[in-house]
Structures are given as structure tokens and as C-alpha cells.
Amino acid sequence: MIYAMWVGLGAFFLLEKLKNNIAAVGGGLVAVLALIPVNMASQNWFTHSRAGNTLAFDYAYNILQSVEKDAIIFTNGDNDTFLCGTCKTLPVCAETSVW
């Protein structure tokens, strides 16, 4: 809470100093609004990227490979249904029905 108050006071001070120079305020606002998403993306890219994460695909593939041909799988919820439905598009897993 105290940090937010200091940020607010600092922003108020900057706006008071620059209120006669509208171009500087607009340019600063555009720079800040452009840099915030770039900073968030650069800080969180590696922790939120799912590149190379094949756990969900492997789970669905193993479920579809564990049943016999022309089998019917009853799934519970989106986590199983969507994965098995997408994995069913592969030629190896196309013989089963997902419900």
C-alpha cells in the first residue's frame, strides 16, 4: 500500500512538472504503455512457454493406445475429451470413439 502511494505521488509530481509540455507527457505515456507488455513478455516468456511440453499429447496417446480397435472411451471433462479428440486425428489413433 505504501509503495502504491509513493508511485502515485511520483506520477503526480511528474505530471505537475510536465503539464505545460503536452508532447512530453504523450510521448512518455506511449513509451510506458509500449514498454509494459514488452517487459512482461521478456520476463515471463520461458516460464510460460509450452514449447516442447508434450505431456498432454503423450497422455492422450497412451489412453488411445491402451484400448482395442473400435473401442469407445468415456471421458470426464475437458482435460481428457479435448486431448483424446485432438490425438484421434492421428492415423494411429483413429479407430476409437471418444465420448
N, C-alpha and C positions, 0 to 999 in steps of 0.2 A: 504494500500500500504506500509506503513512504517513497519507494522507488518511482511509482507512478506519479506521485505528487511532484517529485523533482523533475521528471520528464515533462510534465505539464508546465511547470514553471519555466523550464528551459525553452520549451516551444513558445510559450507566451513572450519570453524575453526576445527570442529571435524574430518573432512576428512584429513586435513593437519596434525593433531596430530597423527592420526591413519594410515597414508598412508604406513608406514613400516610394520604394523601388518594387513595383509590381512584377517586373520581368524577373528579378532575382527570386522572388517568392514563388512564382510559377515554375521557374526552372528548377528550383530546389525541390518543390513538390513533385514534379515529374521525375526527377532523379531518384528521390526516395521511393516513389511508387514503382519505379522500374527496378530498383536495386533490391527491394524486399523479396520478391519472388525468386530472383536470381540467387540471392543469399540462401534462401530456404532450400532451393533445389540443390545447390552445391554442398550444403551441409548434410542433407538427408538422402542424397542420391544412392549411396552404397548400402545404407541400411534399409531402404525401402524398395530397392530394385529386386525384381524376381527373375532376373536373367539367370539361367542355368538351374533354377529351382524346379526340379522335375518330380517332387514328392507327390503332388496331386495326380499327375499323369500316371506315375508308377502305381499308385493306389488303385486307380480305376482300371488300369491294365491288368493288375493282378486279380481284381474282382472278376473281370470278364474272362480271364483265362482259367479261373478256378471252376467254371461251370461247364456242363456238357453242351453239345451243339443243340440249337433251337431251344435253349432254356429261357425261362422267364425270371427276371430278377426284380424283386420288390424292394425299392429303396425308400429311405426315410429322410425326407428333407432335401434341400438344395445341394448340400455338400456331396451327397452320393449321386443324386439324379443327374445333375449337370455334368459332373466328371464322367460318369459312365455313358451319358448321352453323347458327349464330345468324343470320347475314346471309341465309341461304336462306329464312328466314321472311318476308322482304320479297317483295311481289308481283313486283318487278323481277327478282329473282334466283332464282325458284322453279323454273326449268326444268332446273337441273343437279342431278347427284347427287354427293355428297361421300363419298368412301371413305377 
